[in-house]
Amino acid sequence: MKRLSKNMEKKKDINKFVNKVFCEDSLKKLKEIPDNSVDLIFADPPYNLQLKNELWRPNQTKVDAVNDEWDKYESFEAYDKFCEKWLKECQRILKETGTIWVIGTYHNIFRIGKIMQDLGFWILNDITWVKTNPMPNFRGVRFTNATETLIWAKKNEQAKGYTFNYQLMKKFNNGKQMRSDWYIPICNGKERIKDKEGKKVHSTQKPEKLLKYVILSSSKEGDIILDPFAGTGTTGAVAKKYGRKWILIEMDKNYCKVIEDRLNSIQDRQEWLAEHQKTI
C-alpha cells in the first residue's frame, strides 16, 4: 500500500508539468521534474558557434546569422560544464524505456557526444540532417555547411524496451528501411515564424518535418516529450498534433509568447488528423 501511494504521488508530480510551457532557466526547471518520468527528450541546445566576424553576401547585404546572447560562452570549458549539467538532469528524468535526441552542428555535437558517452548514455544512431536548401558559404573559403547531426541514445547500456516504430518509418520512405540521412529543407516559407517587421523570430527554428520523424519514430501516443530548449515550440506543436504530451522549457519571454500562440492555434487533434491523415 505504501509503494502504491508513492507511485501515485510520483505520477501526480509529473502531471504538474505536462502540457505546459515554462518560461524559466532550463537547468533550474529540470531539477524539479521527477526521476524516470519522461518518455522522450528532444534537446536543441545552444551551439556555441564562436562567430568572430559579421557575414556579408556578395551584394553587400548583411547575413542574419546566429549571434544571440544565449549562444555565447566564454570558453569551451564553460560550454562543456553547462552541457554536462543539463544532460545529467535529462538522464535522471528519462525513463528506463525512454530515449533522448540531441541536435547540433560541427561546433558542438562532438563535444556533446563525448559528454553523453562519459555519462553512460548508450548511442543508438547518429542521424545526418541533410539540408536541401542550406545557406551558402558567401565568402567562398570553405564548403557550404549543409548538414546537422542528431544523436539518438538511450539512458544507459542496460536500458531495455525503448520505442522504435520501424514499420511506420518505412512508410515514410516508400516502404524501404529508413536510413540515417534525412533530406529535409530548412525552415522557410509560411512555416518560418516572423515578427511584425517580417524578420524571423528565431535564428535556428527547426522544421516540423524533422520533429515529425523524431517524435513518430521513437514515441507512442500519450507519451510525455520534454524539450529543455524549446525555442519557438516546434517540439510541442508536433507533439500536440500527433497525440503526445509535452513539457517545454524556454528562458526567453518573447519565445514563450510565440510558443503559447503557436500551440493555441493548433486545431483539435481529431480535426487535425482528419485534415492531415494522408501525411501520417
C-alpha positions as CSV (number, residue, x, y, z in Angstrom):
1,M,0.0,0.0,0.0
2,K,2.9,2.3,0.9
3,R,4.5,1.6,-2.5
4,L,1.3,2.3,-4.3
5,S,0.9,5.6,-2.6
6,K,4.5,6.5,-3.5
7,N,3.9,5.7,-7.2
8,M,0.6,7.7,-7.2
9,E,2.4,10.7,-5.8
10,K,5.1,10.4,-8.4
11,K,2.5,10.3,-11.2
12,K,0.8,13.3,-9.7
13,D,4.1,15.2,-9.6
14,I,4.8,14.7,-13.3
15,N,1.2,15.7,-14.2
16,K,2.0,19.2,-12.8
17,F,4.4,19.7,-15.7
18,V,2.6,18.0,-18.6
19,N,1.3,20.1,-21.5
20,K,2.8,23.3,-20.1
21,V,5.3,25.9,-21.2
22,F,7.8,27.0,-18.5
23,C,9.4,30.4,-19.2
24,E,12.4,29.6,-16.9
25,D,16.1,28.7,-16.9
26,S,16.3,25.1,-18.1
27,L,18.8,24.0,-15.5
28,K,16.7,25.2,-12.6
29,K,13.4,23.8,-14.0
30,L,14.9,20.4,-14.9
31,K,15.8,19.8,-11.3
32,E,12.1,20.0,-10.4
33,I,11.0,17.2,-12.7
34,P,10.7,13.7,-11.1
35,D,13.1,10.9,-11.8
36,N,12.3,8.4,-14.5
37,S,9.2,10.3,-15.6
38,V,9.7,11.3,-19.3
39,D,9.4,9.0,-22.4
40,L,11.3,11.1,-24.9
41,I,13.6,14.1,-24.8
42,F,14.5,16.3,-27.7
43,A,17.3,18.8,-27.0
44,D,18.3,21.6,-29.3
45,P,20.9,23.3,-27.1
46,P,22.9,26.5,-27.8
47,Y,25.5,25.6,-30.5
48,N,28.3,27.9,-29.2
49,L,29.1,28.9,-32.8
50,Q,32.0,31.1,-31.9
51,L,31.3,33.6,-34.6
52,K,34.1,36.2,-34.8
53,N,33.0,38.4,-37.7
54,E,29.9,39.7,-39.4
55,L,28.8,37.8,-42.5
56,W,28.0,39.6,-45.7
57,R,26.6,38.4,-49.1
58,P,28.3,39.3,-52.4
59,N,25.7,42.0,-52.9
60,Q,26.8,43.7,-49.7
61,T,23.7,42.8,-47.7
62,K,24.3,41.5,-44.1
63,V,23.6,37.9,-43.3
64,D,21.1,37.4,-40.4
65,A,23.4,34.9,-38.6
66,V,23.1,33.3,-35.2
67,N,24.6,36.0,-32.9
68,D,22.1,35.8,-30.0
69,E,23.4,36.1,-26.4
70,W,22.1,32.7,-25.5
71,D,24.6,31.1,-27.9
72,K,27.7,32.8,-26.4
73,Y,30.1,31.1,-23.8
74,E,33.4,32.4,-22.5
75,S,35.2,29.2,-23.3
76,F,34.9,25.6,-24.4
77,E,35.2,24.6,-20.7
78,A,32.3,26.7,-19.7
79,Y,30.1,25.3,-22.5
80,D,31.1,21.7,-21.6
81,K,30.2,22.3,-17.9
82,F,26.8,23.7,-19.0
83,C,26.1,20.7,-21.2
84,E,27.2,18.2,-18.6
85,K,24.7,19.7,-16.1
86,W,21.7,19.6,-18.4
87,L,22.5,16.2,-19.7
88,K,22.8,14.8,-16.2
89,E,19.3,16.1,-15.4
90,C,17.9,14.7,-18.6
91,Q,19.4,11.3,-17.8
92,R,17.8,11.3,-14.4
93,I,14.4,12.4,-15.8
94,L,14.4,9.9,-18.6
95,K,12.5,6.6,-18.1
96,E,14.4,3.3,-18.5
97,T,12.4,2.8,-21.6
98,G,12.9,6.3,-22.9
99,T,15.4,7.9,-25.3
100,I,17.0,11.2,-26.0
101,W,17.7,13.1,-29.1
102,V,20.3,15.9,-29.2
103,I,20.9,18.0,-32.3
104,G,23.9,20.1,-33.1
105,T,26.4,21.4,-35.7
106,Y,30.1,20.6,-36.0
107,H,30.8,23.4,-33.5
108,N,29.3,21.4,-30.6
109,I,27.9,18.0,-31.4
110,F,31.2,16.1,-31.0
111,R,31.8,17.7,-27.6
112,I,28.2,16.8,-26.6
113,G,28.7,13.2,-27.9
114,K,31.7,12.7,-25.7
115,I,29.9,14.1,-22.6
116,M,27.0,11.8,-23.3
117,Q,29.2,8.7,-23.5
118,D,31.1,9.7,-20.4
119,L,27.8,10.0,-18.5
120,G,26.8,6.5,-19.6
121,F,24.3,7.2,-22.3
122,W,24.2,4.5,-25.0
123,I,24.1,5.8,-28.5
124,L,21.7,4.1,-30.9
125,N,22.2,6.2,-34.0
126,D,23.6,9.3,-35.3
127,I,21.3,10.9,-37.9
128,T,22.6,13.3,-40.5
129,W,20.0,16.0,-41.4
130,V,20.9,17.0,-44.9
131,K,19.5,20.4,-45.6
132,T,18.2,20.5,-49.2
133,N,18.4,24.4,-49.2
134,P,21.3,25.3,-47.0
135,M,22.7,28.8,-46.6
136,P,25.7,29.1,-49.0
137,N,29.2,30.0,-47.8
138,F,29.2,33.6,-49.1
139,R,33.0,34.1,-48.6
140,G,33.8,31.1,-50.7
141,V,36.6,30.0,-48.3
142,R,35.2,26.5,-47.4
143,F,32.4,24.0,-48.2
144,T,28.8,25.0,-47.6
145,N,27.6,23.8,-44.3
146,A,24.7,21.6,-45.4
147,T,24.2,19.2,-42.5
148,E,23.5,18.9,-38.8
149,T,23.8,15.8,-36.7
150,L,21.3,14.3,-34.3
151,I,22.4,11.8,-31.6
152,W,19.8,9.3,-30.6
153,A,20.6,7.5,-27.4
154,K,19.0,5.5,-24.5
155,K,19.6,6.1,-20.8
156,N,22.4,3.6,-20.4
157,E,23.6,0.4,-22.0
158,Q,21.4,-1.8,-19.8
159,A,18.2,0.1,-20.5
160,K,15.6,-2.0,-22.5
161,G,12.3,-1.6,-24.1
162,Y,12.8,1.7,-25.9
163,T,10.3,2.6,-28.6
164,F,11.2,2.4,-32.3
165,N,8.4,2.5,-34.7
166,Y,10.2,0.7,-37.5
167,Q,7.3,-0.1,-39.8
168,L,5.9,3.4,-39.6
169,M,9.2,4.9,-40.6
170,K,9.3,2.5,-43.6
171,K,6.0,4.0,-44.8
172,F,7.7,7.5,-44.8
173,N,10.4,6.0,-47.0
174,N,8.4,4.4,-49.7
175,G,8.3,1.0,-48.0
176,K,12.1,0.8,-47.5
177,Q,14.0,0.8,-44.3
178,M,14.6,4.4,-43.1
179,R,18.2,5.4,-43.4
180,S,20.2,7.7,-41.1
181,D,20.4,10.5,-43.6
182,W,17.2,12.7,-43.7
183,Y,16.8,15.1,-46.6
184,I,14.7,17.9,-45.2
185,P,14.7,21.6,-46.2
186,I,15.5,24.2,-43.5
187,C,12.5,26.1,-42.1
188,N,11.2,28.6,-44.6
189,G,8.1,30.0,-46.2
190,K,4.9,30.0,-44.2
191,E,6.4,27.7,-41.6
192,R,9.0,30.3,-40.6
193,I,7.7,32.4,-37.8
194,K,8.3,36.1,-38.3
195,D,7.7,39.3,-36.3
196,K,5.6,42.3,-37.4
197,E,8.5,43.7,-39.4
198,G,8.9,40.5,-41.3
199,K,12.1,39.3,-39.6
200,K,12.5,35.8,-38.4
201,V,11.7,35.4,-34.7
202,H,14.3,32.7,-34.0
203,S,17.6,32.2,-35.8
204,T,17.5,28.4,-35.7
205,Q,13.9,27.4,-35.9
206,K,13.7,23.7,-36.8
207,P,11.3,22.4,-39.5
208,E,8.3,20.4,-38.3
209,K,9.1,17.5,-40.6
210,L,12.4,17.0,-38.7
211,L,10.5,16.8,-35.4
212,K,7.8,14.6,-37.0
213,Y,10.5,12.0,-37.8
214,V,12.0,12.2,-34.3
215,I,8.7,12.0,-32.4
216,L,6.9,9.4,-34.6
217,S,9.9,7.1,-34.8
218,S,10.6,7.0,-31.0
219,S,7.4,7.6,-29.1
220,K,3.8,6.4,-28.8
221,E,0.5,8.3,-28.4
222,G,0.2,9.6,-24.9
223,D,3.9,9.6,-24.2
224,I,5.5,12.6,-22.5
225,I,8.0,14.5,-24.5
226,L,10.4,17.1,-23.0
227,D,12.2,19.9,-24.7
228,P,14.5,21.8,-22.4
229,F,15.4,24.4,-25.0
230,A,12.0,24.9,-26.7
231,G,12.8,28.0,-28.9
232,T,9.6,28.6,-30.9
233,G,8.0,25.4,-29.7
234,T,8.3,23.1,-32.7
235,T,8.6,20.1,-30.5
236,G,5.4,21.0,-28.6
237,A,3.5,21.7,-31.8
238,V,4.3,18.4,-33.4
239,A,3.7,16.5,-30.1
240,K,0.2,18.1,-29.9
241,K,-0.7,17.3,-33.5
242,Y,0.3,13.6,-33.0
243,G,-1.3,13.0,-29.7
244,R,1.7,13.2,-27.4
245,K,2.0,15.2,-24.2
246,W,4.7,17.8,-23.9
247,I,6.8,19.7,-21.4
248,L,8.5,22.8,-22.9
249,I,11.2,24.9,-21.1
250,E,12.3,28.2,-22.6
251,M,14.0,31.1,-20.8
252,D,13.3,33.8,-23.4
253,K,10.0,35.6,-22.7
254,N,9.5,36.6,-26.3
255,Y,9.9,33.0,-27.5
256,C,7.5,31.8,-24.7
257,K,4.8,34.1,-26.1
258,V,5.4,32.7,-29.6
259,I,5.1,29.1,-28.2
260,E,1.8,29.8,-26.4
261,D,0.3,31.5,-29.5
262,R,1.5,28.6,-31.7
263,L,0.1,25.9,-29.5
264,N,-3.2,27.7,-29.1
265,S,-3.6,27.9,-32.9
266,I,-3.3,24.2,-33.4
267,Q,-6.6,22.5,-34.2
268,D,-8.3,19.9,-32.0
269,R,-6.5,16.7,-32.5
270,Q,-9.3,14.8,-34.3
271,E,-9.9,17.7,-36.7
272,W,-6.2,17.9,-37.4
273,L,-5.9,14.2,-38.0
274,A,-8.9,14.2,-40.4
275,E,-7.3,17.0,-42.4
276,H,-3.8,15.5,-42.5
277,Q,-4.4,11.8,-42.4
278,K,-2.6,11.3,-45.8
279,T,0.6,12.6,-44.4
280,I,0.8,10.4,-41.3
